Amino acid sequence: MTHPRYTQQQLQHKSIARLKQIYTEIACTVEVVDKRCKDA
């Protein structure tokens, strides 16, 4: 099974929801921990 290849620049312009969808589509099994600060 082949998947489209994305450059870092392409991924930077995608929304978090779309990035999560891509992550699921490629069946990635690495746990991602979001370390960004949340707005108070």
Secondary structure, DSSP 8 states (H G I E B T S, - for coil): -------HHHHHTS-HHHHHHHHHHTT--S----------
